Amino acid sequence: MLEDHDKSAPAGAQALFRGLAVLDAVAHGARSLADIGATIGCTRSTTHRLIAALVQAGYLRALGGSSGGYQLGPRLIELGYQARAQMPLAKRAQPHLEQLARHTQDTVHLGVRDGAEVLYIDKLPGSRGLEMRSRIGLRMPLALTGIGKSLMLDLPENEWLALYRQGGQQDDASSWAHFREQMSDYARGGFSFDLEENELGIRCVAAPIREPGGQIVAALSVASAVPYMPEVRLQALVPEVVACANAISAELGWRAS
């Protein structure tokens, strides 16, 4: 991937792309100088210079102790929160998500599409004391999550199939037929479920958020553990989740036809 950037980078931008590759490598688990260098495909001396500059600027943090290594630095935390605060969607959705979380007592998520994945841009923990692996900044395959399925509702069937396969699900005729039938039902209803496909023991109800032209630009979900999300409650939550998504869509300028 770095080689592709190096070939396509404008003159003078190679070092920038290599620095970004270092950050990406650390974000994905590379910790030592050797691991980072191997991941980005640079020599030890080049990797060391890049890391030193990023540590100096606060984008990486050097770990003490015998193990050493590097972690993402505080400057990235600052920029992450600033980027999220500058998103009009997140700002306008916040009061609606808070109200939904208070009323349901469950975890509420907000996510947008990023290629074949959903990117979580907000998470409001519920009041039931449950832990789930979702977090702001996490990416998951669209076809495995409730939010992801809601982001897919308006897509043609061939794109459903492509995203289904990219999600790593069983690639046989019967499994795909079941997924396609589910998606058709969801598309007609304007909502979607996650029935433990993404995380064992967790279910959710999701609905799409639309911009003024009607295009789906985000989705939200209410998620909880199976004991709090029996089938009857999943169905009962649909109108409330859809209403919340529609209210956010209205804030963005969308009007139901």
Phi and psi in degrees as a GROMACS rama.xvg file:
@    title "Ramachandran Plot"
@    xaxis  label "Phi"
@    yaxis  label "Psi"
@TYPE xy
-63.6813  -38.3089  LEU-2
-60.717  -38.5663  GLU-3
-62.3947  -42.9668  ASP-4
-63.2553  -42.278  HIS-5
-60.4477  -37.88  ASP-6
-72.6054  -35.4775  LYS-7
-96.8117  -5.9012  SER-8
-69.1022  139.707  ALA-9
-61.4086  159.83  PRO-10
-55.5224  130.875  ALA-11
87.4717  -5.30844  GLY-12
-97.139  -2.40011  ALA-13
-59.2613  -43.5672  GLN-14
-64.1347  -36.77  ALA-15
-62.5073  -47.3911  LEU-16
-63.4697  -36.2196  PHE-17
-67.4178  -38.3651  ARG-18
-63.4267  -41.9028  GLY-19
-65.0075  -35.7731  LEU-20
-64.3659  -36.2381  ALA-21
-61.2365  -46.9538  VAL-22
-60.4861  -42.1112  LEU-23
-64.5919  -39.8363  ASP-24
-62.9681  -45.1177  ALA-25
-65.4286  -39.8761  VAL-26
-61.2853  -28.7524  ALA-27
-98.1711  14.2079  HIS-28
112.158  -9.18275  GLY-29
-69.7877  130.211  ALA-30
-119.6  -41.8891  ARG-31
-87.6251  163.491  SER-32
-58.0927  -42.7345  LEU-33
-64.4543  -43.7042  ALA-34
-65.0305  -42.0839  ASP-35
-64.698  -44.764  ILE-36
-61.2609  -41.595  GLY-37
-65.3596  -37.0096  ALA-38
-68.343  -41.654  THR-39
-92.1346  -8.97169  ILE-40
75.4865  31.1945  GLY-41
-114.068  161.315  CYS-42
-68.4763  164.596  THR-43
-60.939  -42.534  ARG-44
-67.5483  -41.7102  SER-45
-64.5141  -44.0969  THR-46
-61.3507  -41.6427  THR-47
-63.0158  -41.7243  HIS-48
-63.4709  -42.6565  ARG-49
-63.0234  -45.2021  LEU-50
-64.0305  -43.1213  ILE-51
-59.9171  -41.7467  ALA-52
-65.7807  -40.3932  ALA-53
-69.9932  -35.3206  LEU-54
-65.674  -43.6066  VAL-55
-60.757  -37.2527  GLN-56
-85.1583  -4.44924  ALA-57
88.3674  6.51881  GLY-58
-83.9303  -20.9764  TYR-59
-127.869  157.101  LEU-60
-127.107  128.101  ARG-61
-79.27  131.241  ALA-62
-87.6646  139.715  LEU-63
-85.837  -171.191  GLY-64
84.2653  -179.644  GLY-65
-70.4823  -28.8923  SER-66
-76.1021  -30.8329  SER-67
62.1047  -152.209  GLY-68
99.0907  -173.026  GLY-69
-139.919  150.422  TYR-70
-131.66  163.967  GLN-71
-61.0139  142.06  LEU-72
-95.2246  172.914  GLY-73
-63.9872  -26.8178  PRO-74
-63.447  -34.5634  ARG-75
-68.2349  -34.7829  LEU-76
-62.9651  -44.8938  ILE-77
-60.0506  -48.2749  GLU-78
-65.9124  -36.348  LEU-79
-61.8943  -45.8368  GLY-80
-67.7437  -36.4693  TYR-81
-66.2894  -40.1297  GLN-82
-63.2952  -42.5487  ALA-83
-65.6178  -40.3783  ARG-84
-66.5268  -26.6132  ALA-85
-84.57  -4.35139  GLN-86
-81.0296  115.482  MET-87
-55.8647  -37.12  PRO-88
-59.8844  -49.1346  LEU-89
-61.686  -41.2234  ALA-90
-62.7731  -47.1313  LYS-91
-73.2926  -28.73  ARG-92
-78.2789  -25.8955  ALA-93
-51.0303  -54.2162  GLN-94
-63.1561  -33.3363  PRO-95
-68.9947  -41.0171  HIS-96
-65.7804  -40.5438  LEU-97
-62.738  -42.4378  GLU-98
-63.9787  -41.3776  GLN-99
-64.8849  -41.2148  LEU-100
-64.7201  -41.8238  ALA-101
-63.4079  -42.9922  ARG-102
-71.9737  -39.657  HIS-103
-88.0083  -22.6594  THR-104
67.1285  12.0987  GLN-105
-109.353  170.627  ASP-106
-74.2596  133.263  THR-107
-116.515  132.801  VAL-108
-117.965  153.106  HIS-109
-129.922  131.742  LEU-110
-144.48  158.553  GLY-111
-127.966  161.683  VAL-112
-81.2471  138.873  ARG-113
-136.136  89.7297  ASP-114
68.1409  -122.321  GLY-115
-93.5403  11.9088  ALA-116
-125.747  160.933  GLU-117
-99.7299  135.405  VAL-118
-107.449  119.586  LEU-119
-78.5129  121.602  TYR-120
-109.076  -7.6808  ILE-121
-156.553  148.69  ASP-122
-147.763  124.703  LYS-123
-113.325  107.643  LEU-124
-62.2001  146.682  PRO-125
-77.8872  178.762  GLY-126
-101.53  13.292  SER-127
-93.7694  -1.17795  ARG-128
76.2316  21.0689  GLY-129
-88.6763  147.725  LEU-130
-112.458  135.072  GLU-131
-138.032  158.761  MET-132
-74.4009  -12.2424  ARG-133
-61.4863  148.863  SER-134
-159.955  158.537  ARG-135
-61.746  130.48  ILE-136
95.6038  -11.9069  GLY-137
-73.3811  142.59  LEU-138
-114.9  138.814  ARG-139
-138.521  153.065  MET-140
-57.6967  135.932  PRO-141
-54.2079  -45.9092  LEU-142
-72.3155  -7.14557  ALA-143
-98.7126  -10.7543  LEU-144
-120.544  155.91  THR-145
-63.4006  -45.9188  GLY-146
-61.1663  -43.6468  ILE-147
-59.4711  -42.6382  GLY-148
-64.5591  -38.2648  LYS-149
-64.9309  -34.9729  SER-150
-68.1202  -19.7844  LEU-151
-94.2733  -5.68949  MET-152
-55.3037  -37.7727  LEU-153
-90.6271  -0.390397  ASP-154
-77.115  153.248  LEU-155
-70.7469  162.692  PRO-156
-60.5259  -35.3163  GLU-157
-65.123  -31.1394  ASN-158
-75.8751  -33.1253  GLU-159
-56.5837  -46.8444  TRP-160
-62.3063  -45.109  LEU-161
-61.0843  -43.972  ALA-162
-71.5624  -33.3865  LEU-163
-60.2182  -45.7067  TYR-164
-68.4296  -38.4618  ARG-165
-68.0529  -21.9542  GLN-166
-76.7033  -4.59137  GLY-167
77.1563  20.4263  GLY-168
-81.6135  170.308  GLN-169
-58.9178  121.205  GLN-170
-96.8924  64.9361  ASP-171
-127.303  163.216  ASP-172
-60.4244  -42.5927  ALA-173
-70.1315  -39.3045  SER-174
-66.345  -43.4776  SER-175
-64.246  -40.1709  TRP-176
-62.0311  -39.284  ALA-177
-65.5926  -43.6661  HIS-178
-63.0421  -44.125  PHE-179
-61.6523  -40.4664  ARG-180
-64.8389  -42.603  GLU-181
-59.755  -48.0536  GLN-182
-63.0206  -37.0991  MET-183
-63.2445  -42.7613  SER-184
-63.2548  -43.4323  ASP-185
-63.2915  -42.8001  TYR-186
-62.0395  -39.5989  ALA-187
-67.4455  -35.2332  ARG-188
-87.4051  -19.5815  GLY-189
77.6485  29.6237  GLY-190
-155.535  177.873  PHE-191
-154.018  160.742  SER-192
-117.482  152.76  PHE-193
-114.869  111.479  ASP-194
-104.401  58.7144  LEU-195
71.0795  15.6658  GLU-196
-69.1928  -33.3617  GLU-197
-88.9765  -41.5386  ASN-198
-145.259  123.601  GLU-199
-58.4317  129.448  LEU-200
90.1929  -2.00014  GLY-201
-118.775  130.936  ILE-202
-122.292  155.819  ARG-203
-151.433  159.958  CYS-204
-115.76  131.89  VAL-205
-132.533  159.306  ALA-206
-150.242  151.094  ALA-207
-83.1425  153.687  PRO-208
-114.268  134.064  ILE-209
-118.97  150.7  ARG-210
-90.295  175.872  GLU-211
-52.9607  -33.2451  PRO-212
-80.502  -2.66475  GLY-213
96.4802  -5.8777  GLY-214
-71.7472  139.996  GLN-215
-73.4375  122.753  ILE-216
-116.066  -12.6973  VAL-217
-165.839  177.69  ALA-218
-153.789  158.132  ALA-219
-128.237  162.308  LEU-220
-147.833  156.869  SER-221
-115.489  122.463  VAL-222
-126.405  146.636  ALA-223
-160.929  172.954  SER-224
-72.6304  155.14  ALA-225
-51.9223  -42.7436  VAL-226
-58.3067  -27.9796  PRO-227
-94.5595  -4.76673  TYR-228
-129.042  58.1363  MET-229
-66.8739  168.102  PRO-230
-54.3257  -41.8379  GLU-231
-65.0948  -35.3601  VAL-232
-75.5783  -35.9323  ARG-233
-53.6705  -49.0704  LEU-234
-66.6313  -38.769  GLN-235
-67.0369  -28.7179  ALA-236
-78.9912  -17.1642  LEU-237
-53.2045  -52.3112  VAL-238
-59.064  -38.4743  PRO-239
-70.002  -41.1715  GLU-240
-67.2377  -43.2649  VAL-241
-63.5267  -41.0808  VAL-242
-62.542  -39.4874  ALA-243
-65.6276  -44.6812  CYS-244
-61.6079  -40.5781  ALA-245
-66.3306  -35.5174  ASN-246
-65.7505  -40.193  ALA-247
-67.4852  -40.5863  ILE-248
-59.3489  -40.7047  SER-249
-63.076  -36.428  ALA-250
-62.1177  -30.5911  GLU-251
-84.973  -5.83799  LEU-252
107.398  2.98505  GLY-253
-79.2182  143.606  TRP-254
-129.71  131.056  ARG-255
-64.2155  137.982  ALA-256
